[in-house]
Amino acid sequence: MIASLDSLLTSSPEIRHGRLCIAGTGITVHRIAIWYKLGHSAEEITRQYPHLSLAGVYAALAHYHANRTEIDAEIEADEAQA
């Protein structure tokens, strides 16, 4: 069965305040973006977190790049609150 990109990312109000996550993991696109911005490649992320699929990480990165301005602003706001 061929996986669609839509099936790799999901959101639910009960999980991570409704933020988009890699399906079945609870790892948000925001978290992947932070690791990416720290210099980690998709391959490094999946080596560090083997429960993540490479396809899921790349889907998260594609979503991040398509929405970079908004996601970066949300990350900055989260860091300011911490």
N, C-alpha and C positions, 0 to 999 in steps of 0.2 A: 504494500500500500504506500502510495506517495503522500508525504506530509505536506500540507500547505503552510505557508508562512503564518497565516492566521491562526493555525492550530498550535503554534509554538509559543505564543504569548497570550496571556489571559489576565483578566482582572475580576475581582470580586470585592464588594464592600467589606466583607468580613476578613479579608487578607490584606495586610499592609495598607490599610486605609483606602483600599480600592486602587492602589497604584498598579500599573502594568507589571506583571511578573513573567518569568519563564515558566511555562505551564508545568504544574506538578512540583514546583520547587519552593515557592515563596521568595525567591531571589528576584528583586525588582530590577527593572531596566535602569533605574537610578544607581543601584549598587554596581551593576556592570559598568555603567558610564564612569563611575568614580574609579573603579579599578583600571579601566582603560586610560583615563586621564592621568593615572599614576604611572603609566607606561607599560602596563601588562597587556600582552596580546591575548587574543581569544584562546589560543592554544595553551598559554600559561594559566589562564583562568580555569580552563577545564582540567589541567593537571593538578592545580591547587584544590579544586572542588570537583572531584570526579563524578559526583551525582548530576552535574550539569552536562548537557550535550553540547557539542560544538555547534550544531545547527541552532540550538536555543540561544547560545551566546551571540552568534552572528546575527540572529533575528533581533535580539535586544540591541546590538550595536547599530543595525540598520535603522531601527526605530529611533534610537538616540540621534543618529546623524540626520535623520529626516526632521527631527524636532529639537535640535540642539539648543537653540536659544531659550526655548521654554524650559527644557529639562535642566540646563545649566542654571537658570534663574531659580528654579525650585530647589536645586542642590544648595545653592548659595543661601537661600532662605532657611533651609533646614540646618545648615551649619551655623548660621547666625543665632538660631534658637537654642542650639546645643550648649 
